[in-house]
């Protein structure tokens, strides 16, 4: 066991330790500049997905449903506990750098989702499947299949296995601490609820997300707005603290500006997953008229995760009296929980337990689908998905009843590091393709087309699936 721990430690140091975060930042900035700041140019279009598409095929996964599934995956414990960790270790200035990396990450999210869409395939059931593994095969060629296999294995190991154990542990721990519910009882409940959803496939996951995610997001945002209203006179001072700490004008913790940048960037990237190659697996399932449309939608997902939800947690903490800059002791979800109780009373701990359950349950659904999609790429054996479902349900239960389940990060973090490196290499090599699609989308808008349509015949050099684009202009006649 010590041998494997040593290997995972080395992998983690070579990825998250020093190389990966700068790599994500530099590439995000490059994508932003090279694409002409596409995430800002199309910002107002992002909100259209919330209205839905009246002409969408009801038998397909809609753009809004794909958005909500990806939001459910991005928004999780990192938005409650991770933000608190960033503030504790990096001071209020860490929040500013979380915002900054989210604005850059919105472009990375757009690029990877666009590529996942353009190379998606129609299944025998009439659904769509795709993601970075499919994009590598069809975008870079079969000679890179080995790279796609590495990606798929790491996706299953980190998300479907590792992080699902953590999500179960988070819910069971919160329920035990605030409600006194035994861990095994929470574990059994999670297994039953998860089984009912994952055995219905991506369509049932999407339908569940369409209900759970709005309740989850609006409930938590509503609580944050209540805190803002109760402390409205303190908001300018908090914003001033965030900015001054971000640029080192006022040091809140040891390390000053460096600690703020490091913790803000790291926690922001962990939270919104932009560039890590996870969300594109869900993005590829959506029925859209143009790949860039879903790219814009996934860019919006990053905005919701960090700019909105993470900011809610930050203001709940910074507007309260529980957080003391530089002090040790209260950290993570406990800091968020105590800060909320400080604002509105002891009943808030029960509200937060409910929020953690919804956040974690939506992440379990999302993580399972990532694993299923990766497994589908590796093998078409009909037994394989059932084995994965049983394994996921077992992992969720074990994570719930084992207090030390958070140690799975020793295994899953290095796997996610490799996953991110593979995805970043792939989308960098395919960036010219993404740029062509973005320019095609812009050209149609400039020509007066309100809802641009992707026509595979205009891109004969791309290995696309024509059946995945029923709205192609030539097929409308």
N, C-alpha and C positions, 0 to 999 in steps of 0.2 A: 504493500500500500504506500509506503514511504517513497518507493521508486516512482509510482505514478503521480503522487503529489508533487514530486520534484519536477517531473516533466510538465505537468499542468502549470506549475509556477513559472517555469521558463517561458512557456508559450504565452502566458498572461503578461509577463514582463516585456516580451518582444512585441506584443500588440498594444494592449491598453497601457502598459507601463510607460512607454515613451514615444512610440511611433504613430499609433492609430489616431489619437485625438488631433494632433497637428495635421495629419493626412486628411482627416475628415474636414477640418476647417479650411485648409488650403484648397482642396478640391471644391468645396462648397463655394468659396469666394470665386474661384476660376469659373465654375459653371454659371454663377450669377453674372459675372462680367461678360463672358463669352456669349451668353444667351440674351444679352441686352436687358438684364434685370427683369426676366420674364415673370417672376413671382409677384413683382410689384405692378407690372403692366396689366396683368390679368387678375389683379386682386379683387376688383368688384365682381368679376365673373364667378368667383368662388362661392358667393352667397346664393347663386341661382340654384345650386344643387339642393338646397334646403326646401325649395318649392316642389321638387320632383319634376318628372317629365311626363306630360299627359300622353305623349305618343310612344312612350316606352313599352316594350313587350312585357306584359305581366308575367310571362312564364320565365323571364330571365331575372338575374340579380341586377337591380337598378343601381345607378351611380350613387344615390343617396344611401341605399342599403350597404354598398361596399364602403362608403365613407364611414358609416356608423360602426361597422365591424372593425375597421382599422382604428377608429377613435377608441373603441372599446379595448383594443389591444395596446395602443400607445398609452392611453390614460390608465394608470394603475397605481401600485404602491409608490412608484417614483414621484408621482404628483403630490402625494401626501407626506411620505417619509423622506423621499429623496430631496425635496426642496428644503426640508428642515435640516437635513445633513449638510447641504450646500451652504445654508446660512450660518449654521454653527461653525463650520470649518473655514468658510471664506468671507463671512460677514455679509451685511446687506448688499454690498457691491456685487456679490455672486449673482444676484437676481438680474442685474443689468446684463451680465455676460450670458445668462440663460436666454434673455430676450434676443441678444445679438446673434447667438448661434442658431436660434430658432428662425430668425429672418433669413439667414444664409441657408439653413437646412431646408427651408421651404423650397428652394430651387433644387437641391439634391433629391428631395422627395418627389418633385415634379418629374425630374429626368428619369429616375428609376421606375416610376409608375408608368410613364409614357412608353418606355422600352418593354415593360412587362405586357402592356396592352397590345402593342403592335405585333408581338410575336406569340400571342395567345393562340390556343387551339380549341376547336369545338369538340366536345365529348360526344359519345354515343347517346347520352341522355339529353343532348341539346344545350348543356351548360358550357361554360368556358373555363379553361384552366391555363395557367401560365405562371410566370414569376421569373426570378433571375436565372434559375436552372434552365428553363425553356429558352429564355432570351440568349443565354450563352450558346446553346446548341444551334439555334436558328439564326442568331445574330453574328456569332463568331465562327461557327462551323463545327462539324462533328469532331474535328481534331482536338477541340477543347472540351470534349465530354468529360475527361478526367477532372477538369476544373469544376464542372457542374456537379459531378458526383461528390467531390469534397464539400461543396456548398450544401448539398442536400443532406449529407450525413451530419454536418455541423448544425444545420437548422433543426433537425430532429432532436439531436442531443441537447442543444441549448434551450430551445423554446418548448417543444412538446414534452420533454422529460424534466430537465433542470428547473425551468422557471415555473412549471405547473406545481412542482413540489413546494416551491417558495410561496406561491399564491395560496395553496391550501393551508400552509403554515401561518400565513398572515391572517387569514380569516379566522382560523381556529383560535389563534392567540388572542385576537381582539374580542371574540365572543366569550372566551374564558375569563378574560380580565374584566370586562365591563358587565357581562350578563351572567357569569358563572356557569356557562354551558360547558359540559365536558368536551374535551377535544374529539373524542371518538364519535360523539353525537353529531358534532359539526361535520366531521369527516364523512359519516354515513349520508348526511343530508346533501353534502356537496357531490358525492358520488352519484346519488340518485338524480339530482338536478342536472349534473353534467352529462350523465348517460342519456337522459331524455332528449337532450339537445344534440349531442354529437352523433347519435345514431340516426338523426334525421338528415345528416349531410350539410353542405354549405347553405342550402336553401333554408333549412330550419335554423341554422346559426344566424343567417341574415335576418330572418323574421324575428328571432328572439332579440337580436341587437337593435332592431327597429323600435322595440318596446323599451328595453332595459336602458339603452344608452341615453336617450333623451331624459328619462327620469333621473338617471345617475348624474348627468351633466348639469341639468337645470336645477336639481336639488342642491348640489354642492355650490354652484354659482350663486343660487339664491341665498344660501347661508352666508357666503362671502359678501354679497351685497348688503345683507343685514348688518354684518360687522362694519362695513364701510360707512353705512348710514349712522351707526351708533358712534363712530369715531371720525366723522367727516372733517372735523377741524384738525385732526392729526395727519391727514393724508399728505398735505404739502411737505411736512417735515419728513415723513417716511420716504417720499420720492427724492427729496434732497439728500437724505442719508444714502439711498441706493446709488445715486449718481456720484456723490463725493467719495464714497468708499470704493466705487468701481474704478476710479482714476487715481486713487491713492492720496487724495487731498485730506482724508481723515481715515486713520487706521482703526479698524474695529477688532481685528484679530491679528495674531502673529503671522507675519508673511505679507501683510498689507495687500497691495494691488495684485501681487503675484498669486496669493492665495485666493483672492476673489476671482481672478481670471480662470485659474486652474479648476476650482470647484464649480464655478458657473458653467464653463464649457463642458466639463465631464458630466455633471448631473443633467444638463440640458440635452446632451447627446443620448445619454442613457434613457431619458424620459421620452423624447419624441422619435427616436430610432431612425431619423433621417439619414439615409446613406448606408444603413446596416443591412438592407436587403430583405427585411421581414415583411413590411406592409405591401410591397409589390405583388406578393402571392395572393393577397385579397383583392388588390386593385385589378388584377387580370380577370377576375370573375365577372366584372360588371359589363352590362350591355351599354355601350356608348357609340356615338357616331364617329368620333375621332379619338385616337389615342391620347392626344394632348388634353382632351376634355377631362379624362380621368386623372391625368397628371395634375391638372389644376385642382381637382377635387382632393387629391392626396396632399397637395401643398396646403390646402385649407385644413386638413387633418393635423398637420404639424402646428399650424397657427392655433387651433383649438387647444391642443395638448399643452403647449408651453406658454403662449402669450395670454391665453385665457385661464385655463385650469391651474397651471403652476403659479400664475400671478395671484389667483385666489388664495392659495396656501400661503404664499409669501406675505400678503397683506394681513392675513389672519394672524400670522406670527409677529410681524413687525409692528402692528398696531397695538399689540398687547404688552403686558408687563412681565410675562413669564420669561421671554428671551432676554438674556443679558449678554451683550457682546463680550466675547473672550471667556465667558464663564463655562465651566464644565459640569456635566451631570445630566441635565435634561437634553435629550437628543431624539432624532428620528420622529416616528409617529407619536411618541409620548409628548414631544414638544408641541406638535400640531394639536393634539388632543387637549392638553392643558391650556394652550392658548385659546382654543375655542371655548372651553369651559370658563375661562377668565372673562370672556366677552359676554356670553349669553346665559351662563349657568350650567349646572351639573348635567342637565338633560342632554347637553350637546355631545357627551361621550357616547350616548346611545345612538344619536344621529350619525356620528362618525363611524361607529361600528357597522351600521347599515350601509353607509357610503363605501366603506372598505370592502364589504361583502359584494356589492354591485361592481365595484372597480375590479376586484379580484376574479369574480365569476365571469365577467366579460372578457378578461384577459385569458382565463382558462379556455374559453370557447375559441378565442383567436389563436392561442398557442397550439391547440389541438389541430385546427385547420392547417396551420403552417406545416405541422408534422405530416398530416395526411397528404398535403399537396406534394411535399418532398418525397414521400414514400411512393406516391403514384408515379412520380417521374422515374424512380429507381426500379419499380417492378409493377407489373399489371396483374399479379396474382390476386384473385379476389379474396383470399384469406388474409392477406397482409393488412388491410384496413381494420379488420376485426381484432387482429393481434394488437395493433397500435391502440385501438380504443380501450381494450382491456388493460394494456400497460399504462395508459394515461389515467384511467380510473384508479388503478392500484397506486400510482405515484401520487395522485391527489390525496388519497386516503392516508398513505404513509406520511406524506408531508404534513397532514393535519394532526396526526397523533404523535409525531416525533418532534419535540421541542427544538432539537438541533438540526432540523431540516434545512436551515439557511446555509449550512455548510455545502449545499449543492452548488453554490456560487464558485467554490474552488474548482468545480468541474465545468460548469456551464459558461462562466465568464471567458475562459480561454477558447472554448468552442465558438462563442459569439465573436471573439476577436478574429479568429480565422475566417468566420463567416463574413465579417465586415470587410476584411482585406480582399477576399475573393470578389465580393460584390463591387467594391470600389474599383478594382482593376478592370472588371468587366464593363461597368458603366462608363469608365474613362475611355476604354477602347471603342465603345459604341456611341460615345457622345456625338460624333459627327452625324450619325443616323438620327439621334434625338433632335439635333439642331435642324435637320432637314424637315422633320415632322413639325417642329415649332414654326418654321418659316412657312410651311404649307398652311398651317392653321391661321397664321397672321395674314397671309395672302388672301385667303377666303374671306376673312373678316373685312379686309380692306376693299374687297370686291363687293361688299354688301351682303354676304351670306351670314345670316344671324347665327345659324348653328352649323359650323363647318362639318363636312363629311369626309372621312378617309376613303380614298379609292386605291385599292391595292395595285390596279393597273398603272397608276402613275409612278409606282415604285417597283418596277419589275425585277430589280436587283435584290430586293428584300425577300427573304424566305417567309412569307406570310401565309395565313390560311384564309382564302377568299370567303369561305363560308362563315367566318367570324365577323364579316362586315356586310350584313344584308342591306345596309343603307347606301352602299356605294352608288355613285351617280349613274353609272352605266346600267346598274341593275334595277333602277327605278322606272325605266321606260316600260 
